């Protein structure tokens, strides 16, 4: 039986055990990760934590709804065996009048598909790089760059925090991101990499998360100088060398230029859906139609 459980009543040891042993294990499903990126969250739990489904939630105008948090590519059902997501969706309490969520898979309520790019880091990985990627890496190597993994989250975000509105990131989202950086580093489940030029100027940086066999490229940024000399291409290629035989998960993008950057490393395209359930009263339904 599938039960709805409020956050305060979740057995987090059992929850994390379920996620850790699931066939679709993702770092986003662990309780400590959800606690950072979600305003609040409840859950659907199958039997005695044989499967779990997180429900990030918010309340606006007195209406409770399920939303998809930033810095969390996809959620859905985590379990040892393949279970139909529809069974869980049908058990979402009626008090949640609206749901929009990225999930691993679904045949119902899909509004659009999203692109992801993944790459297995074999010894031959560089042979899969596109000519443009190789050219940018060569340009960066000629620029006497250095790669470190000891800068602060504040230094890391200095590359993009002046352009938040264009990126669709609020100050609240940025605060969550900084907290996530610190949690990942303190848990030894993440690193911030940074590229400096020969004059010790920061030109590119990225945040990765590490869990099981998967490396997550959570965010990357470069200033104009870094873009001109191919710093991001070189940075990613150097990071890959540290994690042989792992799956490098670029997290994908629906933006053509970003997707092209990921594909340039030989990453294979996969997809995952965004689902939507609208139970809003008629006088509000048009807002989220």
C-alpha positions in Angstrom: 0.0 0.0 0.0 1.1 3.5 -0.8 1.0 5.9 2.2 1.2 9.7 2.3 3.7 10.8 5.0 4.4 14.3 6.2 8.0 15.3 6.5 8.0 15.2 10.3 7.0 11.6 10.3 9.4 10.2 7.7 11.9 7.6 8.8 15.0 9.1 7.2 17.2 6.1 7.8 14.8 3.8 5.9 14.2 6.5 3.3 17.9 6.9 2.5 18.4 3.2 2.5 15.6 2.8 -0.1 17.2 5.5 -2.3 20.7 4.1 -1.9 19.6 0.6 -3.0 17.2 1.7 -5.8 17.8 0.7 -9.4 17.5 4.4 -10.4 19.6 5.8 -7.5 20.1 9.6 -7.8 21.7 12.0 -5.4 18.6 14.2 -5.6 16.5 11.6 -3.8 18.4 11.5 -0.5 16.7 13.3 2.4 19.7 15.5 3.1 19.7 16.8 -0.5 16.0 17.4 -0.5 16.3 19.3 2.8 18.6 21.7 1.1 16.9 22.4 -2.2 13.2 22.2 -1.1 11.3 24.8 0.8 9.5 21.8 2.4 8.7 18.3 1.3 6.5 15.4 2.2 6.4 11.9 0.7 4.6 8.9 -0.7 6.0 5.6 0.7 5.2 2.1 -0.5 4.8 -0.5 2.3 7.8 -0.3 4.7 9.9 2.0 2.5 10.1 -0.5 -0.4 9.7 2.5 -2.7 9.6 6.3 -2.1 8.4 9.3 -4.0 9.3 12.8 -2.7 6.8 15.6 -2.9 8.4 19.1 -2.8 5.7 21.5 -1.7 4.8 25.1 -1.4 1.8 27.2 -0.5 0.5 30.3 -2.3 -2.8 32.1 -1.9 -3.8 29.4 0.6 -3.3 26.7 -2.1 -0.8 23.8 -1.5 1.0 22.6 -4.6 3.9 20.3 -5.6 6.7 22.0 -7.4 10.1 21.1 -8.9 13.0 22.6 -7.0 16.0 24.2 -8.6 19.3 22.3 -8.6 17.5 19.0 -8.8 17.2 17.6 -12.3 14.5 14.9 -11.7 12.7 13.0 -9.0 9.9 10.4 -9.1 9.8 6.8 -7.7 12.9 5.3 -6.1 12.7 1.5 -5.7 14.6 -1.8 -6.1 12.2 -2.9 -8.9 10.5 -1.0 -11.7 7.1 0.4 -10.5 4.6 2.3 -12.4 4.6 6.0 -11.4 0.9 6.3 -12.1 0.1 4.3 -9.0 1.9 6.9 -6.9 0.4 9.9 -8.8 -3.0 8.5 -8.1 -2.2 8.6 -4.3 -1.2 12.2 -4.1 -3.5 13.8 -1.6 -6.3 16.0 -3.1 -5.1 18.9 -0.9 -2.4 19.4 -3.5 -4.2 21.3 -6.2 -1.4 21.5 -8.7 1.7 19.5 -9.5 4.6 20.1 -11.9 7.5 17.8 -11.6 10.4 16.4 -13.6 10.5 12.6 -13.2 12.5 9.7 -14.5 9.7 8.3 -16.7 5.9 8.5 -17.0 3.3 7.6 -19.6 0.7 10.0 -18.0 0.3 13.7 -17.5 3.4 14.5 -19.6 3.6 18.1 -20.9 7.1 18.0 -22.5 10.3 16.1 -22.7 13.7 17.3 -21.4 17.2 16.5 -22.7 20.0 15.0 -20.7 23.5 14.0 -21.7 25.6 11.3 -20.1 29.0 9.8 -20.7 30.8 6.7 -19.4 34.4 7.7 -18.6 36.4 5.0 -20.3 40.1 5.3 -21.2 39.0 6.0 -24.7 36.7 8.9 -23.8 38.9 11.6 -25.5 38.5 9.8 -28.8 34.8 10.8 -28.7 35.4 14.5 -28.4 34.3 16.6 -31.3 36.8 18.6 -33.4 35.5 21.8 -31.8 36.0 20.4 -28.3 39.5 19.3 -29.1 40.3 22.7 -30.7 39.1 24.5 -27.5 41.0 22.2 -25.2 44.2 22.8 -27.3 43.6 26.6 -27.1 43.2 26.4 -23.3 46.4 24.3 -22.9 48.4 27.0 -24.8 47.1 29.6 -22.3 49.0 28.1 -19.2 45.9 27.5 -17.2 45.8 25.8 -13.8 43.0 23.7 -12.2 42.3 23.7 -8.4 39.5 22.4 -6.2 39.9 24.6 -3.1 38.0 27.8 -3.8 35.0 29.0 -1.7 31.4 28.9 -2.9 31.5 32.7 -2.8 34.4 32.8 -5.3 32.7 30.2 -7.4 29.4 32.2 -7.8 31.3 35.4 -8.5 31.4 34.3 -12.2 27.6 34.4 -12.5 26.0 36.2 -9.6 25.9 39.6 -11.4 23.6 38.1 -14.1 21.0 36.3 -12.0 17.9 37.7 -13.5 19.0 36.6 -17.0 19.6 33.1 -15.7 16.2 33.0 -14.0 17.8 32.7 -10.6 16.5 34.7 -7.6 18.6 35.8 -4.6 16.7 33.1 -2.6 17.7 30.5 -5.2 21.3 31.7 -5.0 21.3 31.3 -1.2 20.1 27.7 -1.6 22.8 27.1 -4.1 25.5 28.4 -1.8 24.1 26.2 1.0 24.2 23.2 -1.3 27.8 23.9 -2.2 28.8 23.9 1.5 26.7 20.7 2.3 28.2 18.8 -0.6 31.8 19.8 0.3 31.3 19.0 4.0 29.7 15.6 3.2 32.5 14.8 0.8 29.9 14.4 -1.9 30.9 17.3 -4.0 33.7 19.6 -5.2 34.1 23.1 -6.7 36.7 23.1 -9.4 38.2 26.4 -10.6 40.4 27.5 -13.5 42.9 30.3 -13.1 45.0 31.9 -15.9 48.7 32.5 -15.7 48.1 35.8 -13.8 46.0 34.0 -11.2 42.7 35.4 -12.4 39.6 33.1 -12.0 38.2 32.4 -15.5 36.0 29.4 -15.1 34.5 27.2 -12.3 32.1 24.3 -11.8 30.3 22.5 -9.1 30.1 18.7 -9.3 28.3 16.2 -7.0 29.6 12.7 -6.4 27.4 9.7 -5.6 27.9 6.0 -6.3 28.9 5.5 -9.9 27.7 8.9 -11.0 29.3 12.3 -11.3 26.9 15.2 -11.6 27.9 18.4 -13.4 25.6 20.6 -11.4 26.8 23.9 -12.7 29.6 25.5 -14.7 30.4 29.1 -15.6 33.1 31.1 -17.3 33.8 34.8 -17.8 34.4 36.3 -21.2 38.1 35.6 -21.0 37.5 32.0 -20.1 35.1 31.6 -23.0 37.6 33.1 -25.4 40.4 30.6 -24.4 38.2 27.4 -24.1 38.6 27.2 -20.3 35.3 25.3 -19.7 36.2 22.7 -22.3 39.6 22.1 -20.7 38.2 22.2 -17.2 35.6 19.5 -17.9 38.2 17.3 -19.7 40.5 17.5 -16.7 37.8 16.8 -14.2 36.8 13.7 -16.2 40.3 12.3 -15.7 39.7 12.1 -11.9 36.7 9.8 -12.2 37.6 6.8 -14.4 34.8 4.4 -15.3 32.2 6.6 -13.6 29.1 8.0 -15.4 29.5 11.7 -16.1 26.0 13.2 -15.9 25.9 16.7 -17.5 22.3 17.0 -16.3 21.4 18.1 -19.8 19.8 21.3 -21.1 17.0 22.3 -23.5 19.2 25.3 -24.6 20.7 24.4 -27.9 24.2 26.0 -27.2 24.6 24.3 -23.9 23.4 20.9 -25.3 26.0 21.3 -28.1 28.7 21.9 -25.5 27.8 18.6 -23.7 27.4 16.6 -26.9 30.9 17.8 -27.9 32.4 15.5 -25.3 30.7 12.5 -26.9 27.9 12.4 -24.3 24.8 10.5 -25.3 21.4 12.2 -25.3 18.6 10.7 -23.2 15.3 12.3 -22.1 13.0 12.6 -19.1 9.5 14.1 -18.9 7.9 17.0 -17.0 4.5 16.0 -15.8 1.7 18.3 -14.7 -1.6 17.7 -12.8 -3.9 20.7 -12.5 -6.7 20.5 -9.9 -7.0 24.2 -9.3 -10.5 25.7 -9.1 -11.7 27.2 -12.4 -11.0 30.7 -11.3 -7.3 29.9 -10.8 -6.8 27.1 -13.4 -6.1 29.5 -16.2 -3.0 30.8 -14.4 -1.2 27.5 -14.7 -2.8 26.2 -17.9 
